[in-house]
Amino acid sequence: MGKRLGIALALLLMLTLPAAAEMAKGKVKEVDKAGQMIVLEDGTKLWVANNYLSELVVGDVVRVIYENRGDKKVVTEIDRRATFMDGTESTNFGTRGN
């Protein structure tokens, strides 16, 4: 009985642990709105929610936090960045004017 309880608690703990977040940074090479995916210049493929996709374009420099879910890297947070003439970067510089 005690052994079964221990195994059950161990399994429960494993299932409740959050997925480990990872970070990627780079320039957007491709935006696939139909597939809800972006590809960075280094070939990293990231799946992105529609609300992020509407503001991303090829050439944007981004820093993303993502989780591995199966064989996909799913973005949980994204910062678009602009590089100023002095080399410093801004973060989340908002939507583009049309």
Long-range contacts (C-beta under 8 A, 24 or more apart in sequence): 19-67, 19-68, 19-69, 20-67, 20-68, 21-65, 21-66, 21-67, 21-76, 22-65, 22-66, 22-67, 22-68, 22-73, 23-63, 23-64, 23-65, 23-66, 24-63, 24-64, 24-66, 24-73, 25-61, 25-62, 25-63, 25-64, 26-61, 26-62, 27-59, 27-60, 27-61, 27-62, 28-56, 28-57, 28-58, 28-59, 28-60, 28-61, 28-62, 29-58, 30-58, 31-56, 31-57, 31-58, 38-62, 44-73, 45-73, 46-73, 46-74, 46-75, 47-72, 47-73, 47-74, 47-75, 48-75, 48-78, 49-75, 52-78, 55-80, 55-95, 55-96, 56-80, 57-96, 61-89, 63-91
